[in-house]
């Protein structure tokens, strides 16, 4: 049975770039790729009780500026992605922008991260990591008043640059549904 599963997985692994021909993990060789300007945009939301969001928006949370601290945490996370994701290449990041938008109608905070580099490989993981850690920081700072918060809809919105060119997620934006 395991042999059949392994044969099936090996056939599918030929499409995955982080495995060699025998199925072992490897870091992709990007030495022959051109340096191009690359941009990735990711998003996500953290849902919470209305009262928790009110504390954040009023700035009256006892831990301080929740959104400001979360934004800095997301920037730091993008810069440390290759230390957390084993097969990510370390990249020089040229720009990180993290937008946080409280949405009272949905009792959530929307996060959008745009990360840029000039490199031989993409920067999607850095954008996704920035969103996750930004939202986790909001959770950490607010968990004393609302342990039921949930982080949802984290995904790549778009990416540009590199051999594969531009890609855009055509699904509805996070937190709008």
C-alpha positions, 0 to 999 in steps of 0.5 A: 500500500505504501509503495502505491502511495509513494509512486502516486506522490512521486508522480505529483512531486515532479510538479513541485519545485521543492523536491528532487527526483527522489522526493527529498526536500531541496532549496530551488536553485535560482542562480540562473534566474534574472533579477527582477522587481517583484511585488506580492500583496497578501491580505487577511482579517481577524474577527472579534467581538465588537467591544474588542474592536472598539477598544482598538479603535478608541486607543484605550486598550491597556497594552497601548497602540494595538494597530501600530505594534501589530504593523511593526510586528508584520514588518519584522516578520516579512524580514525574517521569513527565510528564518521561519520557512525552511526552503525560502531564500533570504531576500533583500526587501526594498519596501514593506507596506502594511495597511490595517483597517478596522471594519466595525460593520464586520467586527474585524480588522482587515490587513493588507501587506505589500512587499517588494524586492529586486531578486531572482525569486518571488516574495509571496511568502514574505507578504503572507508571513507579514499578514499572519504575524500582524494578525497574530499580534492583534490576537496576542494583544487582545486575547485577555478581553477576547479569546474567541477571535479568529484569523481568516481569509489569509491569502495572496492577492497578487504578485508581479515580476519574474518569469511567471509574470503577473498573477491576480486572485480573482476571488472576493476580497477578505472581510467583505463577505 
